[in-house]
Amino acid sequence: MSHEKYQSAINALHECMVACNHCYDSCLKEDDLNMMKECIRYDRECADMCAYLEQSLVRGTPFASELAGVCAAICEACGEECKKHDHDHCQACADACFKCAEECKKIA
């Protein structure tokens, strides 16, 4: 199977998608939603992109490099936004995003 060479990235993408979805949901429960709006926006974008790239790699997309480059940029942006917030869910999300970005850069 062609996707086996991407297994490390697929795992990181899945972990990042889960972390972003958790952060997204947790941010919506914070007291100051206005302060969290950019984090929520990036969480959603990142989770969607990670899920899409994960599925694309499993399918053997011929656009792996291009999609991975875009995903790396989105993951880095989400990680940078999340690390601005002291909430545990934001910090865990930032860690997952930066790990995923590094895996995506290996493909890009």
KABEL-V99863 format. One record per residue. N is the residue number from 1. RES is the residue in three letters. PHI is phi as a letter, one per 30 degrees, with the letter a starting at -180 (999 if undefined). PSI is psi in whole degrees, 0 to 359 (* if undefined). Layout:
((N/RES/PHI/PSI) (N/RES/PHI/PSI))
//
This chain:
((1/MET/999/135) (2/SER/d/335) (3/HIS/d/347) (4/GLU/d/328) (5/LYS/d/344) (6/TYR/c/13) (7/GLN/e/320) (8/SER/d/317) (9/ALA/d/319) (10/ILE/e/318) (11/ASN/d/315) (12/ALA/d/321) (13/LEU/d/317) (14/HIS/d/315) (15/GLU/d/321) (16/CYS/d/317) (17/MET/e/316) (18/VAL/d/314) (19/ALA/d/319) (20/CYS/d/319) (21/ASN/d/321) (22/HIS/d/316) (23/CYS/d/316) (24/TYR/e/308) (25/ASP/d/318) (26/SER/d/322) (27/CYS/d/324) (28/LEU/d/341) (29/LYS/c/358) (30/GLU/d/155) (31/ASP/d/318) (32/ASP/c/83) (33/LEU/d/327) (34/ASN/d/321) (35/MET/d/333) (36/MET/c/358) (37/LYS/d/321) (38/GLU/d/323) (39/CYS/d/315) (40/ILE/d/315) (41/ARG/d/312) (42/TYR/d/321) (43/ASP/e/314) (44/ARG/d/313) (45/GLU/d/315) (46/CYS/d/315) (47/ALA/e/316) (48/ASP/d/316) (49/MET/d/318) (50/CYS/d/318) (51/ALA/d/318) (52/TYR/d/314) (53/LEU/d/321) (54/GLU/e/310) (55/GLN/d/320) (56/SER/d/319) (57/LEU/d/321) (58/VAL/d/324) (59/ARG/d/348) (60/GLY/i/40) (61/THR/e/141) (62/PRO/d/357) (63/PHE/c/25) (64/ALA/e/312) (65/SER/d/312) (66/GLU/d/313) (67/LEU/d/322) (68/ALA/d/324) (69/GLY/d/316) (70/VAL/d/316) (71/CYS/d/319) (72/ALA/e/317) (73/ALA/d/318) (74/ILE/d/317) (75/CYS/d/318) (76/GLU/d/317) (77/ALA/d/318) (78/CYS/d/316) (79/GLY/e/318) (80/GLU/d/319) (81/GLU/d/314) (82/CYS/d/323) (83/LYS/d/348) (84/LYS/d/342) (85/HIS/c/140) (86/ASP/d/353) (87/HIS/d/142) (88/ASP/e/320) (89/HIS/d/327) (90/CYS/d/318) (91/GLN/d/319) (92/ALA/d/322) (93/CYS/d/316) (94/ALA/e/315) (95/ASP/e/314) (96/ALA/d/321) (97/CYS/d/315) (98/PHE/d/322) (99/LYS/d/316) (100/CYS/d/318) (101/ALA/e/319) (102/GLU/d/319) (103/GLU/d/320) (104/CYS/d/323) (105/LYS/d/332) (106/LYS/d/334) (107/ILE/c/326) (108/ALA/d/*))
//
